[in-house]
Amino acid sequence: MKTKFLSLVAGASLIALAGVANAGQPLVLSNGQMDVVTAGAAATANAGAFALGDFDAVTLTQTATNAVSGNGLFNIAIGQSYSLATAASVLFQAAVAAHSDSAATLP
């Protein structure tokens, strides 16, 4: 539960801080300047899973992110994560939770 709450707080903070940026006044760039302008890219993904069973519980999460900036082989960033959790109990119900995050960024 704590992990889900912290993920929610982090996501809300990211959204709130995205509106704080101020680029100032627009500028007119020359053709030579426009030829060297590059754009950044960012991608994030998260997943959570919970399983409850009478004898055993198994859950898995998998995330994949792909950030692409412009054309070309070296303008791609990939992030992947995988999480597997298992639990077994003879006397009580088995419960298990798993969480995974991945991120990919380019300058």
C-alpha positions in Angstrom: 0.0 0.0 0.0 2.9 2.3 0.8 4.4 1.8 -2.6 1.2 2.6 -4.4 0.8 5.7 -2.3 4.4 6.8 -3.1 3.8 6.2 -6.8 0.7 8.3 -6.7 2.5 11.1 -4.9 5.4 10.9 -7.4 3.0 11.0 -10.4 1.0 13.9 -9.0 4.3 15.8 -8.3 5.4 15.2 -11.9 2.2 16.5 -13.3 2.2 19.6 -11.0 5.8 20.5 -11.8 5.2 20.2 -15.6 3.1 23.3 -15.4 5.8 25.3 -13.6 8.1 25.6 -16.6 8.3 29.0 -18.3 10.0 29.3 -21.7 9.8 33.1 -21.9 9.2 35.0 -25.1 9.2 33.1 -28.4 12.4 33.5 -30.5 12.8 33.4 -34.3 15.5 30.9 -35.3 17.5 31.1 -38.5 17.6 28.1 -40.9 21.1 27.2 -39.7 19.9 27.2 -36.1 16.9 25.1 -37.0 19.1 22.5 -38.6 20.8 21.7 -35.3 17.8 21.8 -33.0 17.0 18.5 -31.3 14.0 17.5 -29.2 14.1 15.4 -26.1 11.8 12.5 -25.3 10.7 10.7 -22.1 8.5 7.8 -21.4 7.5 6.1 -18.1 5.4 3.1 -17.2 4.5 1.4 -14.0 2.5 -1.7 -13.1 1.2 -3.3 -9.9 -0.5 -6.6 -9.2 -1.9 -8.4 -6.2 -2.9 -12.0 -5.9 -4.8 -13.9 -3.1 -5.2 -17.6 -3.2 -6.3 -20.5 -0.9 -3.0 -22.5 -1.3 -0.8 -20.5 -3.6 -0.7 -17.0 -5.2 1.4 -16.0 -8.2 1.5 -12.6 -9.8 3.8 -10.8 -12.3 4.1 -7.4 -13.7 6.0 -6.3 -16.8 6.5 -2.8 -18.2 8.2 -1.5 -21.4 8.9 2.0 -22.4 10.2 3.4 -25.7 11.3 7.0 -26.2 12.1 8.1 -29.7 13.6 11.5 -30.6 14.0 12.3 -34.3 15.1 9.8 -36.9 18.1 7.5 -36.7 19.4 4.5 -34.8 21.0 6.4 -31.9 17.8 8.4 -31.0 16.0 5.6 -29.3 15.9 4.7 -25.6 14.3 1.6 -24.3 13.5 0.7 -20.6 12.1 -2.6 -19.5 11.3 -4.1 -16.1 9.9 -7.4 -14.9 8.7 -8.5 -11.5 7.5 -11.9 -10.4 6.2 -12.8 -6.9 5.0 -16.1 -5.5 3.6 -17.2 -2.2 2.3 -20.5 -0.8 0.6 -21.3 2.5 -1.0 -24.5 3.8 -2.7 -23.0 6.9 -3.8 -19.6 5.7 -4.6 -17.8 2.5 -1.5 -16.8 0.5 -1.2 -13.2 -0.6 1.4 -11.6 -2.7 2.0 -8.1 -4.4 4.4 -7.1 -7.1 5.3 -3.7 -8.6 7.6 -2.7 -11.4 8.6 0.6 -13.1 10.6 1.5 -16.2 11.7 4.8 -17.7 13.4 5.9 -20.9 14.7 9.4 -21.6 16.7 11.1 -24.4 18.3 14.5 -24.2 
